[in-house]
């Protein structure tokens, strides 16, 4: 039991480090490219760092006003991601970071909430290509039924395998 807890804590730590690296990388990229955040009112008032702090607790769990693992929680995550979607413009980096969790995307609720959030961001992002939007939708599809308790992990494994194949094709 102790070993599983250490493993989960380690995975959460790795995810938080990836988010911090993603934020740092984006900051450097936007300074180099000279992109402005004045296109969209959400972008003008919030940065990725602010958004992540607003949306996630220190332990990596999503800040929710409803009970976790419910239809209402899914809807809340979805709507918050749609509000935030155009703050993010480095879609390939998000896909690569989320792909790191495809070996077991149902490991815990935090991971599933993050996949739902970032998958929705990709699917609704104005910078994403059609292929990237498809992958974003699939990130959500792979975990949403397990998150709500409507499917078992075994039932969702086929969807995960198809997503892994699509990500592989996307990289080529």
C-alpha positions as CSV (number, residue, x, y, z in Angstrom):
1,X,0.0,0.0,0.0
2,X,2.8,2.4,0.9
3,X,4.5,1.6,-2.4
4,X,1.4,2.6,-4.4
5,X,1.1,5.9,-2.4
6,X,4.7,6.7,-3.2
7,X,4.1,5.9,-6.9
8,X,1.1,8.2,-7.0
9,X,2.9,11.0,-5.2
10,X,5.8,10.6,-7.7
11,X,3.5,10.8,-10.7
12,X,1.8,13.9,-9.3
13,X,5.2,15.5,-8.7
14,X,6.3,14.8,-12.3
15,X,3.0,16.3,-13.6
16,X,3.5,19.5,-11.6
17,X,7.1,19.8,-12.8
18,X,5.8,19.3,-16.4
19,X,3.3,22.1,-15.9
20,X,6.0,24.4,-14.5
21,X,8.3,23.6,-17.4
22,X,5.5,24.2,-19.9
23,X,4.7,27.6,-18.4
24,X,8.4,28.5,-18.4
25,X,8.8,27.3,-22.0
26,X,5.7,29.3,-23.1
27,X,7.0,32.4,-21.5
28,X,10.3,32.2,-23.3
29,X,8.6,31.4,-26.6
30,X,6.1,34.3,-26.4
31,X,9.0,36.7,-25.6
32,X,11.0,35.4,-28.6
33,X,8.0,35.5,-31.1
34,X,6.7,38.8,-29.8
35,X,3.1,37.5,-29.6
36,X,0.7,39.8,-27.8
37,X,-2.2,38.7,-25.6
38,X,-4.4,41.5,-26.8
39,X,-6.5,39.4,-29.2
40,X,-8.9,38.0,-26.7
41,X,-10.3,39.6,-23.5
42,X,-9.5,36.4,-21.5
43,X,-5.9,36.5,-22.7
44,X,-5.6,40.2,-21.8
45,X,-6.6,39.6,-18.2
46,X,-5.0,36.2,-17.4
47,X,-1.7,34.4,-17.9
48,X,-1.2,30.7,-17.9
49,X,0.4,30.9,-14.5
50,X,-2.6,32.7,-13.1
51,X,-5.0,30.3,-14.7
52,X,-3.3,27.2,-13.5
53,X,-3.2,28.7,-9.9
54,X,-6.9,29.5,-10.2
55,X,-7.9,26.1,-11.6
56,X,-5.7,23.6,-9.7
57,X,-4.9,23.0,-6.0
58,X,-1.3,22.4,-4.9
59,X,-1.8,18.6,-5.0
60,X,-2.8,18.8,-8.7
61,X,-6.5,18.3,-8.1
62,X,-8.9,20.6,-10.0
63,X,-10.7,23.2,-7.9
64,X,-14.3,22.3,-8.1
65,X,-17.5,23.8,-6.6
66,X,-19.2,20.4,-7.0
67,X,-18.4,16.8,-5.9
68,X,-15.5,15.2,-7.8
69,X,-16.3,12.3,-10.1
70,X,-19.8,13.4,-11.1
71,X,-21.5,14.7,-14.2
72,X,-21.6,18.2,-12.6
73,X,-17.8,18.1,-12.0
74,X,-17.2,17.1,-15.7
75,X,-19.4,20.0,-16.8
76,X,-17.6,22.4,-14.5
77,X,-14.2,21.4,-15.8
78,X,-15.4,21.5,-19.4
79,X,-16.8,25.1,-19.0
80,X,-13.7,26.4,-17.2
81,X,-11.5,24.9,-19.9
82,X,-13.6,26.5,-22.6
83,X,-13.1,29.9,-20.8
84,X,-9.3,29.4,-20.7
85,X,-8.8,27.7,-24.1
86,X,-7.2,30.6,-26.0
87,X,-4.7,31.4,-23.3
88,X,-2.7,28.4,-24.5
89,X,-1.0,28.6,-27.9
90,X,1.6,25.8,-27.8
91,X,-0.7,22.9,-28.5
92,X,2.0,20.4,-29.5
93,X,3.7,20.8,-26.1
94,X,0.4,20.2,-24.3
95,X,-0.2,17.0,-26.4
96,X,3.3,15.7,-25.6
97,X,2.8,16.4,-21.9
98,X,-0.6,14.7,-21.8
99,X,0.7,11.8,-23.8
100,X,3.1,11.0,-21.0
101,X,0.1,9.9,-18.9
102,X,-1.4,7.6,-21.5
103,X,0.0,4.4,-20.0
104,X,-2.6,4.7,-17.2
105,X,-4.8,7.8,-17.6
106,X,-7.2,6.5,-15.0
107,X,-4.6,6.2,-12.2
108,X,-6.4,8.8,-10.0
109,X,-9.0,11.6,-10.2
110,X,-6.4,14.3,-10.4
111,X,-4.9,12.9,-13.6
112,X,-8.4,12.4,-15.1
113,X,-9.4,16.0,-14.3
114,X,-6.2,17.3,-15.9
115,X,-6.8,15.2,-19.0
116,X,-10.3,16.5,-19.3
117,X,-9.3,20.1,-18.7
118,X,-6.3,20.1,-21.2
119,X,-8.2,17.9,-23.7
120,X,-11.0,20.4,-23.7
121,X,-8.5,23.3,-24.1
122,X,-7.0,21.6,-27.2
123,X,-10.4,20.7,-28.7
124,X,-11.6,24.3,-28.4
125,X,-8.4,26.2,-29.0
126,X,-8.2,28.6,-32.0
127,X,-4.5,27.8,-32.5
128,X,-5.1,24.0,-32.8
129,X,-5.3,22.2,-36.1
130,X,-8.1,19.8,-36.9
131,X,-5.8,16.9,-36.1
132,X,-4.9,18.4,-32.7
133,X,-8.5,19.1,-31.9
134,X,-9.4,15.5,-32.6
135,X,-6.7,14.4,-30.2
136,X,-8.0,16.8,-27.5
137,X,-11.5,15.3,-27.9
138,X,-10.0,11.8,-27.5
139,X,-8.1,12.8,-24.3
140,X,-11.5,13.7,-22.8
141,X,-13.3,10.6,-24.2
142,X,-10.7,8.2,-22.9
143,X,-11.3,9.3,-19.2
144,X,-14.7,10.9,-18.9
145,X,-16.8,7.7,-18.5
146,X,-14.3,6.2,-16.0
147,X,-14.2,9.5,-14.1
148,X,-18.0,9.6,-13.7
149,X,-18.1,5.8,-12.8
150,X,-20.1,4.9,-15.9
151,X,-17.4,2.6,-17.3
152,X,-14.7,0.4,-15.9
153,X,-11.0,0.9,-16.8
154,X,-11.2,-2.4,-18.9
155,X,-14.0,-0.9,-21.0
156,X,-12.0,2.3,-21.7
157,X,-8.7,0.6,-22.6
158,X,-9.6,0.2,-26.3
159,X,-10.2,4.0,-26.5
160,X,-6.8,4.6,-24.9
161,X,-5.1,2.3,-27.3
162,X,-6.7,4.1,-30.3
163,X,-5.6,7.5,-28.8
164,X,-2.0,6.3,-28.4
165,X,-2.1,5.3,-32.1
166,X,-3.5,8.7,-33.2
167,X,-0.8,10.5,-31.2
168,X,1.8,8.3,-32.9
169,X,0.4,9.2,-36.3
170,X,0.3,12.9,-35.3
171,X,4.0,12.9,-34.4
172,X,5.0,11.4,-37.8
